[in-house]
Amino acid sequence: MKQITHTNLIEPSAEHSSINQTTHDNALAADSFAGHAKGKAGILRIIKATGYSIDGFKAAYKFEAAFRQVLWLNLVLLAAVIVLPFALGIKMMLVVASFLSLIVELLNTGLEACVDHTSTAKHPLAKIAKDVGSAAQFLSLCLLMVLWVMTLSALFY
């Protein structure tokens, strides 16, 4: 496998033909298939992007138990934030941490789907990718727990 270095990222090597470069450039162009699927610009693009986001939420909820668990946990915590007498800054911090845990779970779910799409065979790199995503989610939930423990301890002591 050829190793990528700073120089071969900047200067195209002689082994790449102009046809390969043109194909690569077209794949990244704004008028590629993905560009057409999303819409050109303006409000239509925003509407389509919102639809894709809703589809993502539905898929995560339907196919990923971990997302459902994190979502329901955070809905309960959000209700507690509304009811408990915390200062506004504390409430904002807890809501941000809740959203962060949901965002990380969505990214982890997407990462796992990509790895599984590539191959369901056991491979050390697939394990690393999935384990790193899981570790990121673990850290976001630890952050959420630490913030809640600190906030509740300050409230009751």
HUVENGI-V234831 format. One record per residue. N is the residue number from 1. RES is the residue in one small letter. OMEGA is omega in whole degrees, 0 to 359 (999 if undefined). Layout:
n=N res=RES omega=OMEGA
n=N res=RES omega=OMEGA
This chain:
n=1 res=m omega=180
n=2 res=k omega=181
n=3 res=q omega=180
n=4 res=i omega=177
n=5 res=t omega=180
n=6 res=h omega=184
n=7 res=t omega=182
n=8 res=n omega=170
n=9 res=l omega=183
n=10 res=i omega=183
n=11 res=e omega=177
n=12 res=p omega=181
n=13 res=s omega=184
n=14 res=a omega=183
n=15 res=e omega=177
n=16 res=h omega=178
n=17 res=s omega=179
n=18 res=s omega=178
n=19 res=i omega=178
n=20 res=n omega=180
n=21 res=q omega=179
n=22 res=t omega=178
n=23 res=t omega=179
n=24 res=h omega=180
n=25 res=d omega=179
n=26 res=n omega=180
n=27 res=a omega=181
n=28 res=l omega=183
n=29 res=a omega=181
n=30 res=a omega=181
n=31 res=d omega=177
n=32 res=s omega=181
n=33 res=f omega=181
n=34 res=a omega=178
n=35 res=g omega=178
n=36 res=h omega=182
n=37 res=a omega=182
n=38 res=k omega=185
n=39 res=g omega=186
n=40 res=k omega=184
n=41 res=a omega=173
n=42 res=g omega=187
n=43 res=i omega=179
n=44 res=l omega=178
n=45 res=r omega=179
n=46 res=i omega=179
n=47 res=i omega=179
n=48 res=k omega=179
n=49 res=a omega=177
n=50 res=t omega=177
n=51 res=g omega=178
n=52 res=y omega=178
n=53 res=s omega=178
n=54 res=i omega=176
n=55 res=d omega=178
n=56 res=g omega=177
n=57 res=f omega=181
n=58 res=k omega=181
n=59 res=a omega=180
n=60 res=a omega=181
n=61 res=y omega=184
n=62 res=k omega=190
n=63 res=f omega=186
n=64 res=e omega=180
n=65 res=a omega=181
n=66 res=a omega=178
n=67 res=f omega=178
n=68 res=r omega=180
n=69 res=q omega=180
n=70 res=v omega=179
n=71 res=l omega=181
n=72 res=w omega=175
n=73 res=l omega=183
n=74 res=n omega=174
n=75 res=l omega=176
n=76 res=v omega=179
n=77 res=l omega=177
n=78 res=l omega=176
n=79 res=a omega=178
n=80 res=a omega=178
n=81 res=v omega=181
n=82 res=i omega=186
n=83 res=v omega=186
n=84 res=l omega=185
n=85 res=p omega=177
n=86 res=f omega=173
n=87 res=a omega=183
n=88 res=l omega=180
n=89 res=g omega=178
n=90 res=i omega=179
n=91 res=k omega=180
n=92 res=m omega=181
n=93 res=m omega=180
n=94 res=l omega=178
n=95 res=v omega=178
n=96 res=v omega=179
n=97 res=a omega=177
n=98 res=s omega=178
n=99 res=f omega=179
n=100 res=l omega=180
n=101 res=s omega=177
n=102 res=l omega=179
n=103 res=i omega=180
n=104 res=v omega=178
n=105 res=e omega=177
n=106 res=l omega=178
n=107 res=l omega=178
n=108 res=n omega=178
n=109 res=t omega=177
n=110 res=g omega=179
n=111 res=l omega=179
n=112 res=e omega=178
n=113 res=a omega=178
n=114 res=c omega=179
n=115 res=v omega=180
n=116 res=d omega=178
n=117 res=h omega=181
n=118 res=t omega=178
n=119 res=s omega=175
n=120 res=t omega=177
n=121 res=a omega=178
n=122 res=k omega=178
n=123 res=h omega=182
n=124 res=p omega=180
n=125 res=l omega=176
n=126 res=a omega=178
n=127 res=k omega=179
n=128 res=i omega=181
n=129 res=a omega=181
n=130 res=k omega=181
n=131 res=d omega=179
n=132 res=v omega=175
n=133 res=g omega=177
n=134 res=s omega=179
n=135 res=a omega=177
n=136 res=a omega=178
n=137 res=q omega=177
n=138 res=f omega=179
n=139 res=l omega=180
n=140 res=s omega=177
n=141 res=l omega=174
n=142 res=c omega=177
n=143 res=l omega=179
n=144 res=l omega=180
n=145 res=m omega=180
n=146 res=v omega=180
n=147 res=l omega=178
n=148 res=w omega=178
n=149 res=v omega=179
n=150 res=m omega=182
n=151 res=t omega=179
n=152 res=l omega=179
n=153 res=s omega=178
n=154 res=a omega=180
n=155 res=l omega=186
n=156 res=f omega=180
n=157 res=y omega=999
